[in-house]
Amino acid sequence: MFESVREFWTEINSMREARMVFWFLVLAIVLAIAVWGIKWIRDNLLGDSPVSSSDHLSSFRELRDQGILDDDEFRRVRSTVGLKETFPEADKNNDQVETTEPVKFEELEKENND
C-alpha cells in the first residue's frame, strides 16, 4: 500500500500543474485554519464584540453626569466620536456641535485633578 502511495506521489510531483494545485490547496487549508483560529481567539478569549462608539459615548456621558466633564468637554468628545446626541442644555441654547481637535481622556483627568 505504501509503495502505491509513493508511486502516486512521485507521479504527481513530476507534473508542474499538479504541484501547483497541491500547494494551492495546502495554502488554502492553512489560511482557513488561521481564519478559524483568529475567530476562535476573538470569540473565546477576548470576550464580547468590540465596544461601539455609542458605548464609549455612554461612558463619557456618565463622566459628565458625575461632574468630571463639563458640557463643553462632552460636546467636543461627542463631535470627535461623530454621534449627534441631543441633550437639553444644547437644545435650549440652539448650540451647534463644533468639530474641534480630539480630546484625550488622560488630559481631561489631569485638568480635573489639578
Beta strands, then each sheet from edge to edge (+ up, - down):
end
